[in-house]
Amino acid sequence: MASPQKTIVKKKLLLWAACIFAVAGSAYADNIPLSSAQESLLQTAATAFSQGNYRPAAEALPALENTYMGSWVGYWSLQPRLKTLTQEQYLQYSARFPDGVAHHLLRRQWLIQLAHRQDWNNFTRVYQSGQKPDLIQLRCDALRDPALQNENVVSPFFLWSSAPASNHSCNAMARDGLQQGLITQDQLWQRLQQMFEASAFSEARHFAPYLNGQAGTELTATIDHPDIWIQTHIQQNGTGSWSGTQTRLLELALLRLATIHPLQTVKFVQQIHTLNAAQKARVLYNCAFQATQTFRPESGSWYQLAYNTDPQFHPQPEMLAWMVRTAIRVGRWTMVNDAVTLMNPPQSQQRQWQFWKAVAMLQLGHTVQAKAELGTLASPWTYYGQLAMAALGQSLDLNTNSAAEPEDVALPVLQETAPERAAIKLYQLV
């Protein structure tokens, strides 16, 4: 029996598909309503699919494949058994239902499975049979496919650095790229820094053999015992200038130690002078972020220390969000303004950060500018709009004097299309 979590995920998948039907094609044979017998078969198949059972859908497919739900029933009959699915079974489905959301989902999941099997011949065939998938995992898999490597115009490192640190496919692609000389040592160090920031230490460990010289052995030590590694190298190198490789390893060790003992990490940063301002700021922001997760009282002062160390350094968006929250909690309004200023445009233009920056300016005495910012946010229909109105001293006054809509206005009759009918049915089955 499927776990409750797995059931919820599959039901969410159905609902997600129902929401995006309008932007996808369709290959439904007809739009005729289902009979009561077909409704019963469909309900049984959907329930079984949510529990990881494909058999009821496979048995119901002959009676439902020519209906507007045919592609979904076919999908339910194949998706739970992807591990044992054959290329012939996928191609039969693809020929019968060449378009639509269900086919899009199955094709993407089948490509992932083929890459996992390293069945590159079939992967090539399916990958080239339609639009290039937008999933970064599959773009990394395509770089691993010998027949597709020359078709990719994006560098392996760009894909690797854009993927989540724990992405198996992109990490496998990177190992191939390192062996083939397509990823440089400098790029490997950059990615290791990203992995340590993301606390992806087990994934980073797998790249130790690709570092030149003894750096790989030392990388493992920075993961397992960062405090011991740092103390040992302070005794060997002092607290002044270290070699380039040792300085890189030091930064990684500090990022690792920040997740275990942030206070000790801050002391090391202040003690060792070989790191540049950006490296120190990166470590200190990570210490402050870790402190916010455990409600340590030092978090505010560590955020301030990180900012003062390098005001031009741009930490991760999540860290900046917590920097603002921490600053609000402790009443550091200059820090609120500094944190929002460091945000990239997509983040800083979110209404919540615009509002708090305006409040910070108000608290700091920049009244005219603050009121102008609050005025652009004021709206009775949004949460931060209402807060902005309150900050400006405006009352929420909804206009109730507008003329009522005539009761006898005839609404247009909408004709459901097959994909619309399928989307509604999927919503009902969730």
C-alpha positions in Angstrom: 0.0 0.0 0.0 1.3 3.4 -0.9 2.3 5.8 1.9 0.0 8.8 2.7 2.7 11.1 1.5 2.9 9.3 -1.9 -0.8 9.5 -2.2 -0.9 13.2 -1.5 1.9 13.8 -4.1 0.0 11.9 -6.8 -3.2 13.7 -6.0 -1.3 17.0 -6.2 0.0 15.9 -9.6 -3.6 15.4 -10.8 -4.6 18.8 -9.6 -1.5 20.5 -11.1 -2.3 19.0 -14.4 -5.9 20.2 -14.2 -4.7 23.7 -13.6 -2.4 23.8 -16.7 -4.7 22.2 -19.3 -5.3 25.6 -21.0 -1.7 25.9 -22.2 -1.2 22.4 -23.5 -2.4 20.6 -26.6 -4.9 17.7 -26.7 -5.4 14.5 -28.6 -8.7 13.5 -27.1 -10.8 11.4 -29.5 -14.1 13.0 -28.5 -15.8 15.2 -26.0 -18.8 13.0 -25.3 -19.8 12.7 -21.6 -18.9 9.5 -19.9 -21.5 6.8 -19.3 -22.1 5.7 -15.7 -20.1 2.5 -16.4 -17.2 4.5 -17.7 -17.4 6.9 -14.7 -17.2 3.9 -12.4 -14.2 2.5 -14.2 -12.5 6.0 -14.2 -13.0 6.5 -10.5 -11.6 3.0 -9.7 -8.6 3.6 -12.0 -7.9 7.1 -10.4 -8.1 5.7 -6.9 -5.8 2.8 -7.7 -3.3 5.2 -9.4 -3.1 7.4 -6.2 -2.1 4.2 -4.4 0.6 3.2 -6.9 -1.5 0.5 -8.6 -1.6 0.6 -12.4 -3.8 -2.5 -13.0 -7.3 -1.0 -12.8 -6.3 1.7 -15.3 -4.8 -0.9 -17.6 -8.0 -2.9 -17.4 -10.2 0.2 -18.0 -8.2 1.6 -20.9 -10.0 -0.3 -23.7 -13.3 1.2 -22.5 -11.9 4.7 -22.0 -9.2 5.3 -24.5 -11.5 6.9 -27.1 -12.9 9.3 -24.5 -11.6 12.7 -23.4 -10.0 10.9 -20.4 -8.2 8.3 -22.5 -4.7 9.8 -22.3 -4.9 10.1 -18.6 -6.1 6.5 -18.1 -3.2 5.4 -20.3 -0.8 7.5 -18.2 -2.2 5.9 -15.0 -1.6 2.5 -16.5 2.1 3.2 -17.2 3.5 5.7 -14.8 3.4 3.5 -11.6 5.6 0.9 -13.4 8.2 3.1 -15.0 11.0 1.0 -13.5 9.9 -2.0 -15.6 8.4 -0.1 -18.6 9.8 -0.9 -22.0 10.5 1.5 -24.9 7.8 -0.3 -27.0 5.2 0.3 -24.3 6.1 4.0 -24.2 6.1 4.3 -28.0 2.6 2.7 -28.2 1.3 5.2 -25.8 3.0 8.1 -27.5 1.6 7.1 -30.9 -1.9 6.8 -29.5 -1.8 10.0 -27.4 0.9 12.2 -29.1 -0.1 15.5 -27.4 -1.4 16.9 -24.2 -0.4 17.2 -20.6 -0.4 13.5 -19.8 1.9 12.7 -22.7 4.2 15.6 -21.6 4.5 14.2 -18.1 5.1 10.6 -19.2 7.7 11.6 -21.8 9.6 13.6 -19.2 9.5 10.8 -16.6 10.4 8.2 -19.2 13.5 10.3 -20.2 14.5 10.4 -16.5 14.2 6.6 -16.3 16.1 6.0 -19.5 18.9 8.2 -18.3 19.0 6.3 -15.0 19.3 3.1 -17.0 22.0 4.8 -19.2 19.9 3.6 -22.2 21.3 6.3 -24.4 20.0 5.0 -27.7 16.4 5.2 -26.6 17.1 8.4 -24.6 18.3 10.0 -27.9 15.2 8.8 -29.8 12.7 10.1 -27.2 14.6 13.4 -26.5 14.6 14.2 -30.2 11.0 13.2 -30.8 9.6 16.5 -29.4 10.5 19.8 -27.9 13.6 19.9 -25.7 12.5 19.4 -22.1 12.9 22.4 -19.8 13.9 20.3 -16.8 17.5 21.1 -16.0 18.0 17.5 -14.9 17.2 16.3 -18.4 19.5 18.9 -20.0 22.3 17.5 -17.9 21.3 14.0 -19.0 21.5 15.1 -22.6 25.1 16.2 -22.1 25.8 12.7 -20.8 24.3 11.2 -24.0 27.2 10.7 -26.5 24.8 11.3 -29.4 23.5 14.6 -28.1 26.6 16.2 -26.7 27.3 18.2 -29.8 23.8 19.6 -29.9 24.1 21.4 -26.6 25.3 25.0 -26.8 25.3 25.6 -23.0 28.6 24.8 -21.2 28.6 21.9 -18.7 29.6 24.2 -15.9 26.8 26.6 -16.6 24.3 23.8 -16.2 26.0 22.3 -13.2 26.2 25.6 -11.4 22.5 26.3 -12.2 21.2 23.0 -10.8 20.4 22.2 -7.1 23.6 21.0 -5.4 22.0 17.6 -4.8 20.9 16.9 -8.4 22.2 13.5 -9.2 22.1 13.8 -13.0 23.9 17.1 -13.1 26.5 15.9 -10.6 27.1 12.8 -12.8 27.4 15.0 -15.9 29.9 17.1 -14.1 32.1 14.1 -13.2 32.1 13.2 -16.9 33.0 16.8 -17.8 35.9 16.8 -15.3 37.2 13.6 -16.7 37.0 15.0 -20.2 38.6 18.3 -19.3 35.3 20.3 -20.0 35.2 21.6 -16.5 38.3 23.4 -15.0 39.7 23.2 -11.6 38.7 26.8 -10.9 35.1 25.9 -11.8 35.2 22.9 -9.6 36.3 25.1 -6.7 33.4 27.5 -7.4 30.9 24.7 -7.4 32.3 23.2 -4.2 31.8 26.5 -2.5 28.1 26.5 -3.7 27.7 22.9 -2.4 29.1 23.8 1.0 26.8 26.9 1.2 23.9 24.6 0.4 25.1 22.1 3.1 25.4 19.4 0.3 28.4 17.9 2.0 27.8 14.3 1.0 27.5 15.4 -2.7 30.7 17.5 -2.4 32.6 14.5 -1.0 32.2 12.7 -4.3 34.2 15.4 -6.1 37.3 15.0 -3.8 39.1 12.7 -6.3 38.9 15.3 -9.0 40.9 17.9 -7.1 44.6 18.2 -8.0 47.3 17.0 -5.5 46.4 16.4 -1.9 43.5 18.8 -2.0 41.0 15.9 -2.3 42.2 14.3 0.9 42.0 17.6 2.7 38.5 18.3 1.3 37.3 15.2 3.0 38.9 16.3 6.3 37.2 19.7 6.1 33.8 17.9 5.9 34.4 15.3 8.6 36.4 17.5 11.2 36.4 21.1 10.1 37.5 22.5 13.5 40.4 20.1 13.8 41.5 20.8 10.2 41.4 24.6 10.9 43.4 24.3 14.2 46.0 22.1 12.6 46.6 24.5 9.7 46.7 27.5 12.0 49.6 25.8 13.8 51.3 25.0 10.4 50.6 28.3 8.5 49.9 30.9 11.3 47.1 33.4 10.9 48.6 35.4 8.1 48.9 34.6 4.4 48.2 31.1 3.2 48.6 29.5 -0.2 45.7 29.7 -2.7 44.6 26.1 -2.3 44.9 26.2 1.5 42.8 29.5 1.6 40.1 27.8 -0.6 40.0 24.8 1.7 39.9 27.1 4.7 36.8 28.9 3.3 35.1 25.5 2.8 36.0 24.3 6.3 34.6 27.5 7.8 31.3 27.1 5.8 31.1 23.5 7.1 31.9 24.6 10.7 29.2 27.3 10.5 26.5 24.6 10.3 27.9 23.0 13.5 29.4 25.7 15.6 28.7 29.2 14.2 30.2 31.1 17.3 33.5 29.3 16.9 33.4 30.0 13.1 33.0 33.8 13.7 36.0 33.7 16.1 38.1 31.9 13.4 37.1 34.5 10.8 38.2 37.3 13.1 41.4 35.5 13.9 42.6 34.4 10.5 43.6 37.1 8.0 44.2 35.1 4.8 40.6 35.4 3.6 39.6 38.4 1.5 36.6 40.6 2.4 34.2 38.7 0.2 35.2 35.3 1.6 34.9 36.6 5.2 31.4 38.1 4.4 30.2 34.8 2.8 31.2 32.8 5.9 29.7 35.4 8.3 26.4 35.6 6.4 26.2 31.8 6.7 26.9 32.0 10.4 24.2 34.6 10.9 21.7 32.5 8.8 22.4 29.4 10.9 21.9 31.5 14.0 18.4 32.6 12.8 17.4 29.0 12.3 18.1 28.3 16.0 16.9 31.7 17.3 20.4 32.6 18.6 20.5 36.2 19.9 23.8 36.8 18.1 22.1 36.6 14.6 21.5 40.4 14.3 25.0 41.4 15.3 26.5 38.7 12.9 24.4 40.0 10.0 25.7 43.4 10.8 29.3 42.2 11.0 28.9 40.4 7.6 27.6 43.5 6.0 30.3 45.8 7.5 33.0 43.3 6.3 32.0 43.7 2.7 29.0 46.0 1.9 29.2 45.0 -1.8 28.9 41.3 -1.2 25.5 39.8 -2.3 24.5 36.8 -0.2 21.8 34.2 -1.2 18.2 35.6 -1.4 17.1 33.4 1.5 19.8 34.8 3.7 18.7 38.4 2.8 15.1 37.6 3.6 16.1 36.3 7.1 18.4 39.3 7.5 15.4 41.6 7.1 13.2 39.5 9.5 16.0 39.5 12.1 16.5 43.3 11.7 12.8 43.9 12.2 12.8 41.7 15.3 15.7 43.6 16.9 14.7 47.1 15.6 17.8 47.6 13.3 16.1 49.7 10.6 19.3 50.6 8.9 20.0 46.9 8.4 16.5 46.5 6.9 17.3 49.1 4.3 20.8 47.7 3.6 19.4 44.1 3.2 16.7 45.2 0.7 19.2 47.3 -1.2 21.4 44.1 -1.6 18.5 42.1 -3.0 18.4 41.4 -6.8 15.4 43.1 -8.6 13.1 40.1 -8.7 13.4 39.8 -4.9 13.5 43.5 -4.0 10.4 44.2 -6.1 8.3 41.9 -4.0 5.7 43.9 -2.1 6.7 42.6 1.3 10.3 43.9 1.0 9.2 47.2 -0.6 6.9 47.7 2.4 9.5 47.0 5.0 12.1 49.2 3.2 9.5 52.0 3.3 8.9 51.4 7.0 12.7 51.5 7.6 13.0 54.8 5.8 10.1 56.1 7.9 11.8 55.0 11.1 15.1 56.6 10.0 13.4 59.9 9.4 13.2 59.9 5.6 9.5 60.8 5.8 8.9 62.2 2.3 10.6 59.3 0.5 8.9 56.7 2.8 5.4 58.1 2.2 6.0 58.1 -1.5 7.0 54.4 -1.4 4.0 53.5 0.8 1.7 55.4 -1.6 2.7 53.2 -4.5 1.9 50.1 -2.4 -1.4 51.4 -0.9 -4.4 49.2 -2.0 -7.4 47.8 -0.1 -7.1 44.5 -1.9 -3.7 43.3 -0.8 -2.2 42.5 2.6 0.8 44.8 2.3 -1.4 47.4 0.6 -3.6 47.5 3.7 -0.5 47.8 5.9 0.8 50.6 3.7 -2.6 52.4 4.1 -2.4 52.0 7.9 1.2 53.3 7.9 0.0 56.4 6.0 -2.9 56.9 8.4 -5.5 56.1 5.7 -8.7 54.3 6.7 -9.9 51.3 4.7 -13.0 52.7 3.0 -14.7 50.4 0.5 -17.0 52.0 -2.0 -20.5 50.6 -1.4 -22.3 53.2 -3.5 -21.5 51.9 -6.9 -24.5 50.7 -9.0 -25.5 47.1 -8.5 -25.1 44.8 -11.5 -28.5 44.1 -13.2 -29.8 40.8 -12.1 -31.2 39.9 -15.5 -27.9 40.1 -17.4 -27.5 36.9 -19.3 -24.1 35.2 -18.9 -22.6 33.7 -22.0 -22.9 30.0 -22.4 -19.5 28.4 -22.5 -19.0 25.2 -24.5 -16.6 22.9 -22.7 -13.7 21.6 -24.9 -12.3 18.2 -24.4 -9.3 19.4 -22.4 -11.5 21.6 -20.3 -13.8 18.7 -19.5 -10.7 16.5 -18.7 -9.4 19.2 -16.4 -12.7 19.5 -14.5 -12.8 15.7 -14.2 -9.3 15.5 -12.8 -10.2 18.2 -10.3 -13.2 16.2 -9.2 -11.2 13.0 -8.9 -8.6 14.6 -6.5 
